[in-house]
Amino acid sequence: MKKTLTILILLISFFGFSQQIKKNVDATEFKKLIEEKKYVLIDLRTNDEIQTKGMIKGAIQIDFLDKNAEANIQKLDRNKSYLIYCAGGGRSADAAELMEKLAFKETINLEKGFSDWKNKGFEIEKK
């Protein structure tokens, strides 16, 4: 009986965690996902980066280098789907890992960051 219960718990855990989605996409795919309007868009860069280079329209900022970044991410609704980006893809990859550990439903990272977005000539907004 104990063995059956253990197996059942493991199966439930496995299928519960397998429902999480975390992936990396390029700027072209990221743009298509933004257009679906079913994601929360998060810019993980600092205020200085946003002020000097602009940001993707509709993004909210969570400065991933800020001491409260993890706490701010923990406040987000884990059942929503998120598109995240930073300058070059490093911080957002780290944030995606954190969000996966925190059991967020879906996290999609702009693999080469805002620089890839800008290099492809996609729209940015200045603050």
C-alpha positions in Angstrom: 0.0 0.0 0.0 2.8 2.4 0.9 4.6 1.7 -2.4 1.4 2.3 -4.4 0.8 5.6 -2.6 4.4 6.7 -3.2 4.2 5.9 -6.9 0.9 7.8 -7.1 2.4 10.9 -5.4 5.4 10.8 -7.7 3.2 10.6 -10.8 1.0 13.5 -9.6 4.2 15.5 -8.9 5.7 14.7 -12.3 2.6 15.6 -14.2 2.1 18.8 -12.2 5.6 20.0 -12.9 5.4 19.0 -16.6 2.7 21.6 -17.1 5.2 24.3 -16.8 6.5 25.9 -20.0 9.9 27.6 -20.2 11.5 28.3 -23.5 13.8 30.7 -25.4 12.7 32.4 -28.6 14.3 34.8 -31.1 13.0 38.4 -31.6 10.7 37.5 -34.5 8.9 34.8 -32.5 8.8 37.1 -29.5 7.1 39.8 -31.5 4.5 37.3 -32.7 3.8 36.2 -29.1 3.4 39.9 -28.0 0.8 40.3 -30.8 -1.3 37.5 -29.3 -2.0 39.8 -26.3 -2.2 36.8 -23.9 1.1 37.4 -22.2 2.4 39.8 -19.5 5.5 41.5 -21.0 8.4 42.2 -18.5 11.5 44.2 -19.1 14.2 43.2 -16.6 16.7 46.0 -17.4 17.6 48.9 -15.2 16.1 52.4 -15.3 19.3 53.7 -17.0 19.1 51.1 -19.8 15.5 51.8 -20.4 16.0 55.6 -20.5 18.9 55.5 -22.9 17.8 52.7 -25.2 14.0 52.6 -24.9 11.8 49.5 -24.3 9.3 47.3 -26.0 5.9 49.0 -25.9 3.6 47.6 -23.2 6.3 46.2 -21.0 6.4 46.6 -17.3 9.7 46.9 -15.6 11.2 44.7 -12.9 14.9 45.6 -12.5 16.5 42.2 -12.1 19.7 43.8 -10.7 17.7 45.5 -7.9 17.9 43.9 -4.4 14.1 43.4 -4.4 13.9 41.7 -7.8 13.2 38.2 -6.5 10.6 39.5 -4.1 8.9 41.5 -6.9 8.9 38.4 -9.1 7.4 36.3 -6.3 4.5 38.8 -6.2 3.5 38.0 -9.8 0.6 35.7 -10.5 2.1 32.2 -11.2 -0.9 31.2 -13.3 -0.3 33.9 -16.0 2.1 33.5 -18.9 5.1 35.9 -19.2 7.4 37.2 -21.9 10.6 38.4 -20.4 13.7 40.2 -21.7 16.8 42.0 -20.7 19.6 43.6 -22.7 21.3 40.5 -24.1 19.5 37.5 -22.7 21.6 36.7 -19.6 19.5 38.2 -16.8 16.2 37.1 -18.4 17.6 33.5 -18.6 18.4 33.7 -14.9 14.9 35.1 -14.3 13.3 32.3 -16.3 15.2 29.8 -14.1 13.9 31.5 -11.0 10.4 31.6 -12.3 10.6 27.9 -13.2 11.7 27.1 -9.6 8.8 29.2 -8.3 6.4 27.1 -10.5 5.2 29.8 -12.9 2.9 28.4 -15.6 4.7 29.8 -18.6 7.8 31.9 -19.1 9.2 32.7 -22.5 12.6 34.4 -22.7 13.8 36.7 -25.6 17.0 34.7 -26.1 19.3 37.4 -27.3 17.6 40.2 -25.5 16.6 43.7 -26.4 19.6 44.1 -28.6 18.2 41.4 -31.0 14.8 43.2 -30.9 16.4 46.5 -31.8 18.7 45.1 -34.4 15.7 43.6 -36.2 14.2 47.1 -36.4 11.2 46.3 -34.3 9.3 49.1 -32.6 10.6 50.6 -29.4 9.2 53.3 -27.2 11.4 55.9 -25.5 10.7 56.9 -21.9 
